[in-house]
């Protein structure tokens, strides 16, 4: 009888493989391979969350009251993911390791399942990567089932496995409930609730925000204004700021360019002054061009273009950039660049 299984409090057997004996059979090969796959995925997900945590007020936690101030929920989840990675790397032949992994992925599956039904990203990889709809849910289910199977392969009794399955289903339901209660409203729901889109509300209250006031008060003889509305927790936003927006803004100011100006607005500053919720701008960033007090165009998320002055690379204006379009065809041509003219048809 094979005694290489661990007990860990779940069924018969020792707590670790017998000393002096190497485990053999399919489980000896499958376990490290499966563990490596899970470890890579979890580590990537944890790093992604830490690099670009959601700062949405809906997704904060006090860890059941243990903390005086709330923190992004992504920090807590990333910590749990790294703990499971360490368990898998250190004791991947202990069935308790795979029970923990199965339960964790069951909870994740419920959370991701809600967003799959909603046809929206769950944020399980932060804002660093947005997988296709249903990908995260499917992966979580596969990892949960696979982890339970490995726990049984290393000696978990059937009755205990049945109990773990029930616990997993309950955790999946809890994950679904957490997602349902904490998810921000959909964009069309936000528009219905607020009575207008984010760009339209910004235009209405522009006089209260310096950057927006300057843009919407300028006349047709003044430069076109490129407004960059960003979330500090948005990876795409921060990458655009670093790679083009900041430098383009500085370049246009230093050269006193007569064609274009760049102004940046933080979604939290907008909320503080105009009480426009951050959800009105998702997916961030939102880029909009304003000329003569009129919104010519709005882009959202990864569709948002850089101003495109060429300052970043020290060369000519980018071929498909906002700046070259203004130079060669005039501001009115911006209406035909794709996206939405007033923000009402944002994706």
C-alpha positions in Angstrom: 0.0 0.0 0.0 1.4 3.4 -1.0 2.2 5.5 2.0 3.5 8.5 0.2 0.4 10.6 0.9 0.2 13.3 3.5 -2.6 13.6 6.0 -2.7 17.2 7.0 -5.8 16.4 9.0 -7.7 15.0 6.0 -7.9 11.3 6.1 -5.5 8.5 6.7 -1.8 8.6 6.1 1.2 10.5 7.4 1.5 14.3 7.2 4.2 14.1 4.5 5.7 11.5 2.1 7.6 8.6 3.7 11.2 9.5 4.2 13.6 7.8 1.8 10.9 7.1 -0.8 10.2 9.0 -4.0 6.5 9.2 -5.1 5.9 7.5 -8.4 3.1 7.2 -10.9 1.1 9.8 -12.8 0.6 12.0 -9.8 4.4 12.5 -9.4 4.5 14.0 -12.8 1.1 15.8 -12.9 1.5 17.5 -9.5 4.6 19.7 -10.2 3.4 20.5 -13.8 -0.1 21.5 -12.6 1.5 23.4 -9.7 3.8 25.3 -12.0 0.9 26.4 -14.2 -1.1 27.5 -11.3 1.9 29.2 -9.7 2.7 31.2 -12.8 -0.9 32.3 -13.3 -1.4 33.3 -9.7 1.9 35.1 -9.5 1.1 37.1 -12.7 -2.4 37.9 -11.3 -1.0 39.0 -7.9 1.7 41.2 -9.5 -0.9 42.7 -11.9 -3.2 43.6 -9.0 -0.3 45.1 -7.0 0.9 47.1 -10.0 -2.6 48.4 -11.0 -5.1 47.9 -8.2 -8.6 49.1 -8.7 -9.2 52.3 -6.7 -12.9 52.1 -7.3 -14.6 52.9 -4.0 -16.8 49.9 -4.6 -13.8 47.6 -4.4 -12.2 48.6 -1.0 -12.0 46.5 2.1 -11.1 46.9 5.8 -10.5 43.1 6.1 -13.6 42.6 8.2 -12.9 45.6 10.4 -9.2 44.6 11.2 -8.0 47.8 9.5 -8.9 51.3 10.5 -8.8 52.5 6.9 -9.9 50.7 3.8 -7.4 49.5 1.2 -7.9 48.3 -2.3 -9.4 44.8 -2.2 -6.8 43.8 -4.9 -4.1 44.1 -2.2 -5.7 41.5 0.0 -6.5 39.1 -2.8 -2.9 39.4 -4.2 -1.5 38.5 -0.8 -3.7 35.4 -0.6 -2.6 34.4 -4.1 1.0 34.7 -3.2 0.5 32.6 0.0 -1.1 29.8 -2.1 1.8 30.1 -4.6 4.3 29.6 -1.8 2.3 26.6 -0.4 2.3 25.0 -3.9 6.1 25.5 -4.3 7.0 24.4 -0.8 4.6 21.5 -0.1 2.9 20.5 -3.4 2.6 16.9 -2.2 0.4 17.8 0.8 -3.2 17.4 0.2 -4.1 20.3 2.4 -2.2 22.5 -0.1 -4.6 21.4 -2.9 -7.6 21.7 -0.7 -6.7 25.4 0.0 -6.1 25.9 -3.7 -9.5 24.3 -4.7 -11.4 26.4 -2.2 -9.7 29.6 -3.3 -10.4 29.0 -7.0 -14.0 28.1 -6.2 -14.5 31.5 -4.7 -12.7 33.1 -7.6 -14.9 31.2 -10.0 -18.1 32.6 -8.4 -16.7 36.1 -8.6 -15.5 35.8 -12.2 -18.8 34.0 -13.1 -20.8 37.1 -12.2 -18.7 39.3 -14.5 -18.9 36.7 -17.2 -22.7 36.9 -17.2 -22.4 40.6 -17.2 -20.0 40.5 -20.1 -17.4 42.6 -18.4 -13.9 42.1 -17.2 -13.7 41.0 -13.5 -10.4 42.8 -12.9 -8.8 39.5 -11.7 -5.6 40.6 -13.5 -5.8 44.2 -12.3 -5.8 46.7 -15.1 -2.7 45.2 -16.6 -4.5 42.6 -18.8 -8.1 42.2 -19.8 -8.7 38.6 -21.0 -11.6 37.5 -23.2 -15.0 37.2 -21.6 -15.3 33.9 -19.8 -11.6 33.1 -19.8 -11.0 33.8 -16.1 -14.2 31.9 -15.1 -13.2 28.9 -17.1 -9.6 28.9 -15.8 -10.9 29.2 -12.2 -13.2 26.2 -12.6 -10.5 24.1 -14.2 -8.0 25.0 -11.4 -10.6 24.3 -8.7 -11.5 20.9 -10.1 -7.9 20.0 -10.8 -6.8 21.0 -7.4 -9.5 18.8 -5.7 -8.5 15.9 -7.9 -4.8 16.3 -6.9 -5.9 16.4 -3.2 -7.6 13.1 -3.7 -4.6 11.7 -5.6 -2.5 12.5 -2.5 -4.8 10.7 -0.2 -7.8 12.9 0.6 -10.8 10.6 1.5 -13.9 10.6 -0.7 -16.1 11.8 2.1 -13.8 14.7 3.0 -13.6 15.5 -0.8 -17.4 15.7 -0.9 -17.3 18.1 2.0 -14.7 20.2 0.3 -16.9 20.2 -2.8 -19.9 21.5 -0.8 -17.7 24.2 0.8 -16.4 25.1 -2.7 -19.9 25.6 -4.0 -20.7 27.8 -1.0 -17.6 29.9 -1.5 -18.5 30.2 -5.2 -21.9 31.5 -4.2 -20.2 33.9 -1.8 -17.8 35.1 -4.5 -20.8 35.7 -6.8 -22.6 37.7 -4.1 -19.5 39.8 -3.4 -19.2 40.6 -7.1 -22.9 41.4 -7.4 -23.0 43.7 -4.4 -19.7 45.5 -5.1 -19.8 45.9 -8.9 -20.2 49.4 -10.2 -23.3 50.0 -12.3 -23.0 49.6 -16.1 -22.3 52.6 -18.2 -25.9 52.7 -19.6 -27.2 52.5 -16.1 -24.9 55.3 -15.0 -26.1 57.5 -17.9 -29.7 56.7 -17.0 -29.0 57.5 -13.4 -27.1 60.7 -14.0 -29.2 61.9 -17.0 -26.1 62.5 -19.1 -22.7 61.0 -20.0 -19.5 61.9 -18.2 -18.3 64.3 -21.0 -21.7 66.0 -21.1 -21.7 66.5 -17.3 -18.1 67.8 -17.4 -19.1 70.3 -20.1 -22.0 71.5 -18.0 -19.8 72.1 -14.9 -16.6 73.0 -16.7 -16.4 76.5 -15.2 -15.7 74.9 -11.8 -12.6 73.0 -12.9 -9.6 75.0 -14.2 -8.4 72.7 -17.0 -11.9 72.1 -18.2 -12.9 75.8 -17.9 -10.0 76.8 -20.1 -10.9 74.2 -22.7 -14.6 75.0 -22.9 -14.3 78.7 -22.7 -11.8 78.9 -25.7 -13.1 80.2 -29.0 -12.7 78.9 -32.5 -9.6 81.2 -33.0 -7.9 79.5 -30.0 -6.2 76.1 -30.0 -8.0 72.8 -29.9 -8.0 71.2 -26.4 -7.2 67.6 -25.8 -8.6 66.6 -22.4 -7.1 63.5 -20.8 -9.3 62.1 -18.0 -7.5 59.4 -16.1 -7.7 57.2 -13.1 -4.5 57.0 -11.0 -5.1 53.2 -10.5 -5.5 52.6 -14.3 -2.4 50.9 -15.9 -3.3 52.1 -19.4 -3.8 55.7 -18.1 -0.4 55.8 -16.3 1.4 54.2 -19.3 -0.1 56.9 -21.6 0.9 59.6 -19.2 4.5 58.4 -19.1 4.9 57.6 -22.8 3.2 60.5 -24.5 0.6 62.7 -22.7 3.0 64.4 -20.2 5.6 65.1 -22.8 3.2 66.3 -25.4 1.6 68.7 -22.9 5.0 70.1 -21.9 6.1 70.4 -25.6 3.0 72.3 -26.6 3.3 74.7 -23.7 7.0 75.4 -24.3 6.6 76.0 -28.0 3.4 78.1 -27.4 1.8 75.9 -30.1 -1.2 77.7 -31.8 -3.0 74.4 -32.7 -3.3 72.2 -29.7 -3.2 72.2 -25.9 -3.3 69.3 -23.5 -5.0 69.3 -20.1 -5.2 66.4 -17.7 -8.1 65.7 -15.2 -8.2 63.1 -12.4 -11.5 61.2 -12.1 -11.3 61.7 -8.3 -10.8 65.4 -8.6 -13.8 65.6 -11.0 -15.9 63.6 -8.5 -14.8 65.9 -5.6 -15.9 69.1 -7.5 -18.7 68.1 -9.8 -19.9 64.9 -8.0 -19.5 62.9 -11.2 -18.8 59.3 -10.2 -15.7 57.5 -11.5 -17.9 55.0 -13.2 -19.1 57.7 -15.6 -15.6 57.5 -17.2 -15.0 53.7 -17.4 -13.3 52.2 -19.1 -10.5 54.7 -18.5 -8.8 56.7 -19.8 -11.2 59.0 -21.6 -9.7 61.3 -24.2 -11.8 64.1 -25.6 -11.1 67.0 -28.0 -12.8 70.3 -27.4 -12.9 73.3 -29.9 -14.9 76.4 -29.6 -16.6 75.2 -26.5 -17.9 72.1 -28.4 -16.9 68.4 -27.8 -15.7 67.2 -31.2 -14.8 63.7 -30.2 -14.5 61.2 -27.3 -12.5 58.0 -27.0 -12.6 55.6 -24.2 -10.2 52.9 -22.8 -7.5 51.5 -25.0 -9.0 53.4 -28.0 -7.8 56.7 -26.6 -5.1 58.2 -28.8 -2.1 60.2 -27.7 -2.0 63.8 -28.8 0.6 62.7 -31.3 2.9 65.7 -31.5 6.0 63.5 -32.0 7.6 65.1 -29.0 8.1 61.7 -27.3 10.3 60.4 -30.1 11.8 63.7 -31.2 10.3 63.4 -34.6 7.4 64.7 -36.8 3.8 64.4 -35.7 2.4 60.9 -35.7 0.6 59.9 -38.9 -2.6 58.9 -37.1 -2.4 61.3 -34.2 -4.8 64.1 -33.2 -2.1 66.8 -33.9 -1.4 65.8 -37.5 -5.1 65.7 -38.2 -5.5 69.3 -37.0 -2.5 70.5 -39.0 -3.5 68.8 -42.2 -7.3 68.8 -42.2 -8.4 71.2 -39.5 -10.3 70.6 -36.2 -13.5 69.6 -37.9 -11.8 66.5 -39.3 -11.6 65.2 -35.8 -15.3 64.4 -35.9 -14.5 61.5 -38.3 -11.7 59.8 -36.4 -14.0 57.1 -34.9 -15.5 56.7 -31.4 -18.2 59.1 -30.3 -18.8 62.8 -31.0 -20.3 63.6 -27.6 -19.6 60.6 -25.4 -23.1 59.2 -25.7 -22.0 56.1 -27.7 -18.9 55.1 -25.7 -18.2 51.4 -25.6 
